[in-house]
Amino acid sequence: MNKLIDYIKKRKIRFSVLAILLIAYYFCLPKQLFKDPTSTVITSSNNALIGAKIAEDGQWRFPHNDSIPKKFRTCIIQFEDEYFYKHPGFNPISIFKALRDNVKSGDIKRGGSTITQQVIRLSRKGKQRTYFEKLKELVLATRLELRTSKEKILGYYTSNAPFGGNVVGLDAASWRYFNRSPYNLSWAESATLAVLPNAPSLIYPGKNEIHLRNKRNRLLEKLLQNSIIDSLTYRLSIAEELPQKPYPLPQVSPHLLQKLSKSHKGQSLQTTIDVTLQHQVNTIVKHHHALLSQNEIHNAAVLVLDVKTRQVLAYVGNTPTNRTHQKDVDVIDKPRSTGSILKPFLYAAMLDAGDMLPNTLVADVPSQFGSYNPENFNKTYDGAVPASKALSRSLNVPSVRMLQEFGLNRFHHYLKALKLKDLKYNANHYGLSLILGGAESNLWDLCKSYAALSSTLNHFTETSSEYYSNEFCEPTLLPSETIDFGKLQSEKTLYDAGSIYLTFESLKKVNRPEGDENWEFFDDSKQIAWKTGTSFGFRDAWAIGTTKDYVVGVWVGNADGEGRPGLVGVQTAAPILFEVFDLLPKSEWFAKPFDEMQKVTICKHSGHRASPNCMDTEEAYIQISGLKTKPCPYHQLIHLDNTETYQVNSSCEDVGSIKHRSWFVLPPLMAYYYKAKNPFYKSLPPFRSDCLGETLVSMEFIYPKENNSIFLPKDFEGNTNEMILKVAHTKPESTIFWYIDNLFIGTTKDIHELSVLPKQGEHTLTVVDEFGNEAKRNFEVSK
């Protein structure tokens, strides 16, 4: 009985020991074999390598890759472990031979390790090569064989084997030593890489070339003997030269790599980049940088988006300049002064809100808003200009006046809806300068917004007049991230399709850069809606354009904010824009969104809906919200004598002889500048002197007198006293506009006196009243 009890106890102990051993065996292998930091690797949309960033430990170690080219797979198995697919993790015959040879020599001459055992050794870094460690590797190798497939084990090896220097893994080695993908290697090149991990510190390209060549050729000979390659391939392979030194890894889009490495460090990412287009855009930027740098303009950025997928097709974050000029700065997402690049959003907003029609006349006259005095780029004024031309010509004064009329807070709301992340302050912080570059934005957000407008228009015509709720979404750099445009709805998300279409029609007419002026005379020319911008002080030059399919955005300037003469959007950024568009397929122009538009009669002169007094009219499609705009306010019905020289009334002319004419009349300040550039503009004829009921309007200078020489004394504090200009008007309640040397200085009403402090020298004082009457006076300020 006691013997039976002892037997049972021994069995339990044996079972327990066995169970413990089995549990220990099961858990002896870590779940993650390799924890080494890896390089961040990015590839193009067709998986071509476009950039890699070295791992944190200074090694070129690409992320794990189970995919192994057939040639290399054959070479590595033939060289390292011919029975790889047959053994359970170790090869007893190889171990016996290695043990025999090592005992005979008294030193470790042969390893006898399988690929599986080498994977274990690579994962257990720093372990000494002793027989006890070999035993551990053997046990762990069998466990690995039970846990995973042969293909994955081979993937572990090819991704983590050392290939000499700071190169780890097949992918990194192939690019460093042969400058191409391992799938594009020859038999000789694959054989070269297969023998490197066997002694990476002893032989690698550029060192011990004879030894490396002999090992490679022995492997190629074995491939011939095993009928894996034919004799011709063998002879050609052994004739191939060995690599002499590592190649630099491709850096096709270094700033994109920098951007993605922040959020996807150590990963291998396929991007949306079109590698051919990226190379071409890089070449364009490099060429223009060589020209611009002669004017000390050192930085530029280009972004290309696909409108339909919202994918990034090309990403050039900066020029190939040097560290002194911040070559590593990615300008695409950096805030810069917007210049005039926001003007299309204001134009579209005013159309969308029904505040104007596409060609409504806008005042272009000297204007002062408190202490703010905007000026046009060319320092001249048109008096009155159609809103569409004010946009296409990027006139500053009409834009500021449009913003004031539309409302600063209303426009700020539209910009916030565009999700411009650098617009961080409230509307009052920016003031009216918001439309001329008083705010900051970045190339990414601006291109995103232009793409959203184009996409809204595309979807409206494709979905039978409906809008997507999430048009203003972020573009994507990764094809794995699909764009969600939201749900279809009848209500617009921000701008209606009609207003967007009319805005693009205006932007299509923007004057192109020098040398590209005759584009519209060619039937196959590309129709592009585009806009430039130049910030105050010539610090930023912009050009952004869109077609139905693509958006191209360009920024040019200096990353440190230094302004340069000639740093103007149309001269520096626009040429790059059109060269990039020349690389892209031609797009059809946007389809007209008829459901958001209506045909009405328009006054040709004013751009307003025609009133009964408008004689010269045309039929045109306008946005539906434009139906609430007022009829033309500039055409008046006047009464003339038979000669049509004077205005008359029944007090001085027989009613039957009076001629009635429609007359285009602008307010006096607008007319003053308008007639200078429009010689066919006719001011209102005066009333005939014998007519009653019409007071002759006139004005006369009180001070200064004609050709006065005026001395301006100083007060007790040494400040020069101002001079007081005075005019008498037959209708004091009228408004008078004052100019010195054609420079607008102010207005008066009721009391026509104005204080000024003119510079020394001769001057011409001009006053214009609201009826168009004008008077001039010359005077001199003496020392």
RAJO-V964211 format. One record per residue. N is the residue number from 1. SS is DSSP state (2 for helix, 1 for strand, 0 for the rest). PHI is phi in radians with two decimals (NA if undefined). D_FIRST is the distance of its C-alpha to the first C-alpha in whole Angstrom. Layout:
# RAJO-V964211
[[N	SS	PHI	D_FIRST] [N	SS	PHI	D_FIRST]]
This chain:
# RAJO-V964211
[[1	0	NA	0] [2	2	-1.13	4] [3	2	-1.12	5] [4	2	-1.13	5] [5	2	-1.12	6] [6	2	-1.08	9] [7	2	-1.11	10] [8	2	-1.13	11] [9	2	-1.09	12] [10	2	-1.10	14] [11	2	-1.10	15] [12	2	-1.11	17] [13	2	-1.13	19] [14	2	-1.08	20] [15	2	-1.12	21] [16	2	-1.11	23] [17	2	-1.07	24] [18	2	-1.10	26] [19	2	-1.11	27] [20	2	-1.10	29] [21	2	-1.12	30] [22	2	-1.15	31] [23	2	-1.12	33] [24	2	-1.09	34] [25	2	-1.12	36] [26	2	-1.14	37] [27	2	-1.71	39] [28	0	-1.23	40] [29	0	-1.76	43] [30	0	-1.07	46] [31	0	-1.11	47] [32	0	-1.93	51] [33	0	-1.25	51] [34	0	-2.07	55] [35	0	-2.08	56] [36	0	-1.17	60] [37	0	-1.12	63] [38	0	-2.09	65] [39	0	-1.25	68] [40	1	-1.49	70] [41	1	-2.18	72] [42	1	-2.15	74] [43	1	-2.15	75] [44	0	-1.41	78] [45	0	-1.12	78] [46	0	-1.83	78] [47	0	1.19	75] [48	0	-1.45	77] [49	1	-1.16	76] [50	1	-2.11	79] [51	1	3.04	77] [52	1	-2.61	74] [53	1	-2.03	74] [54	0	-1.05	72] [55	0	-1.16	68] [56	0	-1.07	68] [57	0	-1.57	67] [58	0	1.42	70] [59	0	-1.85	68] [60	1	-1.49	69] [61	1	-2.23	66] [62	0	-1.23	67] [63	0	-1.00	64] [64	0	-0.92	61] [65	0	-2.41	62] [66	0	-1.36	60] [67	0	-1.40	63] [68	0	-2.21	64] [69	0	-1.05	67] [70	2	-1.06	66] [71	2	-1.11	68] [72	2	-1.19	66] [73	2	-0.99	63] [74	2	-1.10	64] [75	2	-1.12	65] [76	2	-1.20	62] [77	2	-1.23	59] [78	2	-1.12	61] [79	2	-1.52	62] [80	2	-1.73	58] [81	0	-2.80	56] [82	0	-1.09	57] [83	0	-1.83	53] [84	0	-0.95	53] [85	0	-1.42	52] [86	0	-1.97	50] [87	0	-1.60	47] [88	0	-1.56	44] [89	0	2.19	46] [90	0	-2.49	46] [91	0	-2.04	47] [92	2	-1.00	45] [93	2	-1.14	48] [94	2	-1.12	50] [95	2	-1.12	48] [96	2	-1.09	48] [97	2	-1.10	51] [98	2	-1.14	52] [99	2	-1.13	49] [100	2	-1.08	51] [101	2	-1.16	54] [102	2	-1.22	54] [103	2	-1.16	52] [104	2	-1.11	55] [105	2	-1.52	57] [106	0	1.29	55] [107	0	-2.60	56] [108	0	-1.43	55] [109	0	-1.83	58] [110	0	-2.55	56] [111	0	-1.59	53] [112	0	1.29	52] [113	0	-1.45	51] [114	0	-1.42	51] [115	2	-1.07	53] [116	2	-1.09	50] [117	2	-1.12	49] [118	2	-1.16	53] [119	2	-1.06	53] [120	2	-1.09	50] [121	2	-1.12	51] [122	2	-1.11	54] [123	2	-1.34	53] [124	0	-1.81	51] [125	0	-1.05	54] [126	0	1.43	55] [127	0	-1.41	51] [128	0	-1.24	52] [129	0	-1.58	52] [130	0	-1.93	49] [131	2	-1.15	46] [132	2	-1.15	43] [133	2	-1.15	46] [134	2	-1.07	46] [135	2	-1.14	42] [136	2	-1.05	42] [137	2	-1.04	45] [138	2	-1.07	43] [139	2	-1.10	40] [140	2	-1.15	43] [141	2	-1.13	45] [142	2	-1.13	42] [143	2	-1.14	41] [144	2	-1.12	45] [145	2	-1.08	45] [146	2	-1.27	43] [147	2	-1.50	44] [148	0	-2.42	48] [149	0	-1.50	50] [150	2	-1.07	52] [151	2	-1.13	55] [152	2	-1.22	54] [153	2	-1.11	53] [154	2	-1.12	56] [155	2	-1.12	58] [156	2	-1.01	56] [157	2	-1.18	57] [158	2	-1.16	61] [159	2	-1.51	61] [160	2	-2.23	60] [161	0	-1.24	61] [162	1	-1.38	63] [163	0	-2.11	66] [164	0	1.72	68] [165	0	1.09	70] [166	0	-1.86	69] [167	1	-1.83	68] [168	1	-2.22	65] [169	0	1.58	64] [170	2	-1.08	66] [171	2	-1.05	68] [172	2	-1.13	70] [173	2	-1.12	70] [174	2	-1.06	72] [175	2	-1.29	74] [176	2	-1.25	75] [177	2	-1.73	75] [178	2	-2.22	77] [179	0	1.04	78] [180	0	-2.81	77] [181	0	-1.15	74] [182	2	-1.07	71] [183	2	-1.29	72] [184	2	-1.85	75] [185	0	-1.47	74] [186	0	-1.42	75] [187	2	-1.09	73] [188	2	-1.13	74] [189	2	-1.19	74] [190	2	-1.13	70] [191	2	-1.15	69] [192	2	-1.04	71] [193	2	-1.19	69] [194	2	-1.18	65] [195	2	-1.55	66] [196	2	-1.12	66] [197	2	-1.09	63] [198	2	-1.14	62] [199	2	-2.68	64] [200	0	-1.13	66] [201	0	-1.44	67] [202	0	-1.56	68] [203	0	-2.29	70] [204	1	-2.79	72] [205	0	-0.86	75] [206	0	1.65	78] [207	1	-2.45	76] [208	0	0.86	75] [209	2	-1.09	77] [210	2	-1.12	76] [211	2	-1.07	73] [212	2	-1.13	72] [213	2	-1.12	74] [214	2	-1.09	73] [215	2	-1.13	69] [216	2	-1.07	71] [217	2	-1.17	73] [218	2	-1.10	69] [219	2	-1.16	68] [220	2	-1.10	71] [221	2	-1.12	71] [222	2	-1.14	67] [223	2	-1.10	68] [224	2	-1.17	71] [225	2	-1.08	69] [226	0	-1.56	66] [227	0	1.06	69] [228	0	-1.44	68] [229	0	-2.17	72] [230	0	-1.60	75] [231	2	-1.14	77] [232	2	-1.13	80] [233	2	-1.06	78] [234	2	-1.10	76] [235	2	-1.12	80] [236	2	-1.18	81] [237	2	-1.21	78] [238	2	-1.25	78] [239	0	-1.48	81] [240	0	-1.22	80] [241	0	-1.34	81] [242	0	-1.53	78] [243	0	-1.15	78] [244	0	-1.70	80] [245	0	-2.77	79] [246	0	-1.16	77] [247	0	-1.54	79] [248	0	-1.22	80] [249	0	-1.25	78] [250	0	-0.98	80] [251	0	-2.31	81] [252	0	-1.29	83] [253	0	-2.43	83] [254	2	-1.09	82] [255	2	-1.33	82] [256	2	-1.17	80] [257	2	-1.04	77] [258	2	-1.06	78] [259	2	-1.15	78] [260	2	-1.27	75] [261	2	-1.17	73] [262	2	-1.27	73] [263	2	-1.82	71] [264	0	-2.34	69] [265	0	-1.05	68] [266	0	1.34	66] [267	0	-1.91	67] [268	1	-1.78	68] [269	1	-2.16	71] [270	1	-1.52	73] [271	1	-1.83	76] [272	0	-1.57	79] [273	0	-1.15	82] [274	0	-1.48	84] [275	2	-1.11	84] [276	2	-1.14	87] [277	2	-1.10	89] [278	2	-1.04	87] [279	2	-1.06	88] [280	2	-1.18	92] [281	2	-1.17	92] [282	2	-0.99	91] [283	2	-1.13	94] [284	2	-1.08	96] [285	2	-1.11	95] [286	2	-1.08	95] [287	2	-1.11	99] [288	2	-1.22	100] [289	2	-1.09	98] [290	2	-1.06	100] [291	2	-1.35	104] [292	2	-1.17	103] [293	2	-1.12	102] [294	2	-1.18	105] [295	2	-1.85	106] [296	0	1.05	103] [297	0	-1.88	101] [298	0	-1.98	98] [299	1	-2.23	95] [300	1	-2.78	95] [301	1	-2.52	92] [302	1	-2.39	92] [303	1	-2.28	89] [304	1	-2.13	89] [305	1	-2.07	88] [306	1	-1.56	87] [307	0	-1.10	89] [308	0	-1.27	87] [309	0	-1.74	83] [310	0	1.08	84] [311	1	-1.57	82] [312	1	-1.44	84] [313	1	-1.71	85] [314	1	-2.59	86] [315	1	-2.45	86] [316	1	-2.00	88] [317	0	-1.38	87] [318	0	-2.97	90] [319	0	-1.42	92] [320	0	-1.41	91] [321	0	-1.57	93] [322	0	-2.09	92] [323	2	-1.10	90] [324	2	-1.02	93] [325	2	-1.89	94] [326	0	1.01	90] [327	0	-1.14	89] [328	0	-1.50	86] [329	0	-1.32	87] [330	0	-1.52	86] [331	2	-1.32	89] [332	2	-1.01	88] [333	2	-1.88	86] [334	0	-1.68	88] [335	0	-1.21	91] [336	1	-2.40	94] [337	1	-1.07	98] [338	0	-1.37	98] [339	0	1.02	102] [340	0	-1.70	103] [341	0	-1.23	100] [342	0	-1.57	100] [343	2	-1.01	103] [344	2	-1.07	102] [345	2	-1.22	99] [346	2	-1.23	102] [347	2	-1.01	104] [348	2	-1.12	102] [349	2	-1.15	101] [350	2	-1.20	105] [351	2	-1.16	105] [352	2	-1.04	102] [353	0	-1.43	103] [354	0	1.33	107] [355	0	-1.50	108] [356	0	-2.85	110] [357	0	-1.87	111] [358	0	-0.95	110] [359	0	-1.98	114] [360	0	-1.00	115] [361	1	-1.16	117] [362	1	-2.11	116] [363	1	-1.15	118] [364	1	-2.21	118] [365	0	-2.37	120] [366	0	-0.94	120] [367	0	-2.41	118] [368	0	-2.33	117] [369	1	-2.11	114] [370	0	1.16	114] [371	0	-1.68	114] [372	1	-1.68	112] [373	0	-2.17	114] [374	0	-1.19	113] [375	0	-2.35	115] [376	0	-1.28	114] [377	0	-1.05	113] [378	0	-1.57	117] [379	0	1.15	119] [380	0	-2.05	121] [381	0	-2.35	121] [382	0	-1.75	121] [383	1	1.43	122] [384	1	-2.52	120] [385	1	-2.53	118] [386	1	-1.04	116] [387	2	-0.99	112] [388	2	-1.12	111] [389	2	-1.30	113] [390	2	-1.05	112] [391	2	-1.30	108] [392	2	-1.15	109] [393	0	-1.62	111] [394	0	0.94	109] [395	0	-1.33	112] [396	2	-1.34	111] [397	2	-1.09	113] [398	2	-1.03	113] [399	2	-1.15	109] [400	2	-1.15	109] [401	2	-1.16	112] [402	2	-1.12	110] [403	2	-1.14	107] [404	2	-1.09	109] [405	2	-1.18	110] [406	2	-1.25	107] [407	0	1.93	105] [408	2	-1.06	103] [409	2	-1.18	100] [410	2	-1.10	100] [411	2	-1.17	100] [412	2	-1.03	97] [413	2	-1.08	95] [414	2	-1.07	95] [415	2	-1.14	94] [416	2	-1.13	91] [417	2	-1.17	90] [418	0	-1.31	90] [419	0	1.11	87] [420	0	-1.44	89] [421	0	-1.19	87] [422	0	-1.52	89] [423	0	-1.53	92] [424	0	-1.69	90] [425	0	-1.95	93] [426	0	-1.35	95] [427	2	-1.08	98] [428	2	-1.15	101] [429	2	-1.09	99] [430	2	-1.54	100] [431	2	1.17	104] [432	2	-1.21	106] [433	2	-1.22	105] [434	2	-0.90	102] [435	2	-1.43	103] [436	2	-2.00	105] [437	0	1.94	102] [438	0	-1.25	101] [439	0	-1.94	97] [440	1	-2.07	95] [441	1	-2.65	92] [442	0	-2.30	90] [443	2	-1.08	91] [444	2	-1.06	87] [445	2	-1.15	88] [446	2	-1.21	92] [447	2	-1.12	91] [448	2	-1.03	88] [449	2	-1.22	91] [450	2	-1.11	93] [451	2	-1.12	91] [452	2	-1.14	90] [453	2	-1.11	94] [454	2	-1.12	94] [455	2	-1.15	91] [456	2	-1.01	92] [457	2	-1.17	95] [458	2	-1.07	93] [459	2	-1.13	91] [460	2	-1.08	93] [461	2	-1.40	95] [462	2	-1.42	92] [463	0	-1.91	90] [464	0	1.01	94] [465	0	1.22	95] [466	0	-2.28	92] [467	1	-2.00	90] [468	1	-1.56	86] [469	0	-1.34	85] [470	0	-2.23	84] [471	0	-1.14	86] [472	0	-1.56	87] [473	0	-1.69	83] [474	0	-1.35	82] [475	0	-1.12	82] [476	1	-2.15	79] [477	0	-1.79	78] [478	1	-2.11	75] [479	0	-1.13	75] [480	0	-1.26	72] [481	0	-1.69	73] [482	0	-1.42	75] [483	0	-1.49	78] [484	0	-1.81	78] [485	0	-1.44	82] [486	0	1.53	81] [487	0	-1.71	82] [488	1	-1.34	85] [489	1	-2.63	88] [490	0	-1.39	92] [491	0	-1.47	92] [492	0	-1.12	93] [493	0	-1.49	91] [494	0	-2.61	93] [495	0	-1.81	96] [496	0	-1.38	98] [497	2	-1.09	98] [498	2	-1.10	102] [499	2	-1.16	102] [500	2	-1.12	100] [501	2	-1.06	102] [502	2	-1.16	105] [503	2	-1.13	104] [504	2	-1.13	102] [505	2	-1.06	106] [506	2	-1.23	107] [507	2	-1.18	105] [508	0	-1.14	106] [509	0	-1.70	109] [510	0	-1.08	108] [511	0	-1.09	111] [512	0	-1.41	109] [513	0	-1.10	109] [514	0	-1.00	112] [515	0	1.69	112] [516	0	-2.18	110] [517	0	-1.25	113] [518	0	-1.65	113] [519	2	-1.01	110] [520	2	-1.32	111] [521	2	-1.51	114] [522	0	-1.85	111] [523	0	-1.11	110] [524	0	-1.66	106] [525	0	-1.19	106] [526	0	-1.45	103] [527	0	-1.62	103] [528	0	-2.27	102] [529	1	-1.57	102] [530	1	-2.53	101] [531	1	-2.59	102] [532	1	-1.88	103] [533	1	-2.71	103] [534	1	-2.38	104] [535	0	-1.46	103] [536	0	-1.04	105] [537	0	1.43	106] [538	0	0.95	105] [539	0	-1.75	102] [540	1	-2.40	100] [541	1	-2.11	101] [542	1	-2.10	99] [543	1	-2.71	100] [544	1	-2.28	97] [545	1	-2.34	98] [546	1	-2.49	96] [547	0	-2.07	97] [548	0	-1.13	95] [549	0	-1.96	92] [550	1	-2.38	92] [551	1	-2.15	93] [552	1	-2.12	94] [553	1	-2.14	94] [554	1	-2.31	95] [555	1	-2.17	96] [556	1	-2.33	98] [557	1	2.92	99] [558	0	-2.04	97] [559	0	-1.06	94] [560	0	-1.47	95] [561	0	1.53	98] [562	0	-1.22	101] [563	0	-1.45	104] [564	0	-2.43	106] [565	0	-1.03	109] [566	0	1.52	109] [567	0	-1.42	105] [568	0	-2.12	106] [569	2	-0.94	104] [570	2	-1.25	106] [571	2	-1.65	107] [572	2	-1.95	104] [573	2	-1.56	101] [574	2	-1.06	103] [575	2	-1.02	103] [576	2	-1.14	99] [577	2	-0.98	99] [578	2	-1.30	101] [579	2	-1.17	100] [580	2	-1.20	96] [581	2	-1.08	97] [582	2	-1.13	99] [583	2	-1.41	96] [584	0	-1.61	94] [585	0	-1.05	95] [586	0	-1.18	98] [587	0	-1.96	97] [588	0	-1.20	99] [589	0	-1.27	101] [590	0	-1.04	99] [591	0	-1.27	100] [592	0	-1.25	103] [593	0	-1.43	101] [594	2	-1.02	103] [595	2	-1.20	101] [596	2	-1.93	102] [597	1	-2.40	105] [598	1	-2.54	109] [599	1	-1.45	112] [600	1	-2.37	115] [601	1	-1.57	118] [602	1	-2.03	118] [603	1	-1.32	121] [604	0	-1.11	121] [605	0	-1.30	123] [606	0	-1.82	121] [607	0	1.38	117] [608	0	-1.44	117] [609	1	-1.05	117] [610	0	-1.18	121] [611	0	-1.67	123] [612	0	-1.03	127] [613	0	-1.49	129] [614	0	-1.43	127] [615	0	-1.63	129] [616	0	-1.76	126] [617	1	-2.23	123] [618	1	-2.64	120] [619	1	-1.57	117] [620	1	-2.62	114] [621	1	-1.49	110] [622	1	-2.17	109] [623	1	-1.16	106] [624	2	-1.04	106] [625	2	-1.11	105] [626	2	-1.26	109] [627	2	-1.14	111] [628	2	-1.57	111] [629	0	-1.26	113] [630	0	-1.36	116] [631	1	-1.14	119] [632	0	-0.97	121] [633	0	-1.63	123] [634	0	-1.73	125] [635	1	-1.70	128] [636	1	-2.08	131] [637	1	-1.58	133] [638	1	-2.05	137] [639	1	-2.07	140] [640	1	-2.13	143] [641	0	-1.38	146] [642	0	-1.06	148] [643	0	-1.43	147] [644	0	1.00	144] [645	0	-1.73	145] [646	0	-2.21	144] [647	1	-1.43	143] [648	0	-2.42	145] [649	0	-2.50	145] [650	0	-1.19	147] [651	0	-1.34	149] [652	0	-2.32	151] [653	0	-2.58	150] [654	0	-1.11	151] [655	2	-1.02	148] [656	2	-1.18	148] [657	2	-1.66	149] [658	0	-1.30	145] [659	1	-1.76	143] [660	1	-1.84	139] [661	1	-2.29	137] [662	1	-1.49	133] [663	1	-2.23	132] [664	1	-1.48	129] [665	0	-2.15	129] [666	0	-1.69	127] [667	0	-0.97	126] [668	2	-0.97	129] [669	2	-1.17	126] [670	2	-1.14	124] [671	2	-1.13	128] [672	2	-0.98	129] [673	2	-1.52	126] [674	2	-1.13	126] [675	2	-1.24	129] [676	2	-1.19	129] [677	2	-1.90	127] [678	0	-2.28	128] [679	0	-1.09	132] [680	0	-1.52	132] [681	0	-1.25	131] [682	0	-2.00	134] [683	0	-1.23	135] [684	0	-1.06	136] [685	0	-1.13	140] [686	0	-1.31	142] [687	1	-1.33	144] [688	0	-1.15	148] [689	0	-1.09	150] [690	0	-1.58	152] [691	0	-1.48	149] [692	0	-1.68	148] [693	0	1.52	145] [694	0	-2.14	143] [695	0	-1.35	143] [696	0	-1.25	144] [697	0	-1.57	141] [698	0	-2.61	141] [699	1	-2.56	140] [700	1	-2.55	142] [701	1	-1.22	141] [702	1	-1.70	142] [703	1	-2.66	140] [704	0	-1.53	140] [705	0	-1.36	143] [706	0	-1.09	144] [707	0	1.02	143] [708	1	-1.16	143] [709	1	-1.86	142] [710	1	-1.99	140] [711	0	-1.86	139] [712	0	-1.80	135] [713	0	-1.29	136] [714	1	-1.83	133] [715	0	-1.51	132] [716	0	-1.15	132] [717	0	-1.66	128] [718	0	1.50	129] [719	0	-1.57	128] [720	1	-1.26	130] [721	0	-1.29	131] [722	0	-1.35	130] [723	1	-1.73	133] [724	1	-1.85	134] [725	1	-1.52	135] [726	1	-2.39	137] [727	1	-2.38	138] [728	1	-1.80	140] [729	1	-2.26	139] [730	0	-1.16	141] [731	0	-2.14	138] [732	0	-1.01	136] [733	0	-1.27	133] [734	0	-1.25	132] [735	1	-1.65	129] [736	1	-2.01	130] [737	1	-1.92	128] [738	1	-1.92	129] [739	1	-2.42	129] [740	1	-2.06	130] [741	0	0.95	130] [742	0	1.17	128] [743	1	-1.77	125] [744	1	-1.14	124] [745	1	-2.12	125] [746	1	2.70	125] [747	1	-2.26	126] [748	1	-2.39	128] [749	1	-2.59	129] [750	0	1.24	132] [751	0	-1.85	133] [752	0	-1.67	133] [753	1	-2.32	133] [754	1	-2.49	130] [755	1	-1.61	129] [756	1	-2.42	129] [757	0	-2.32	128] [758	0	-1.27	129] [759	0	-1.33	129] [760	0	-1.09	133] [761	1	2.15	135] [762	1	-1.53	136] [763	1	-2.47	134] [764	1	-2.08	135] [765	1	-1.75	134] [766	1	-2.16	134] [767	1	-2.17	133] [768	1	-2.29	132] [769	1	-1.65	132] [770	0	-1.23	130] [771	0	-1.66	133] [772	0	1.64	133] [773	0	-1.23	136] [774	1	-2.39	136] [775	1	-2.49	138] [776	1	-2.22	138] [777	1	-2.63	139] [778	1	-1.75	139] [779	1	-2.66	139] [780	1	-2.29	138] [781	1	-1.79	136] [782	0	-1.57	138] [783	0	-1.21	137]]
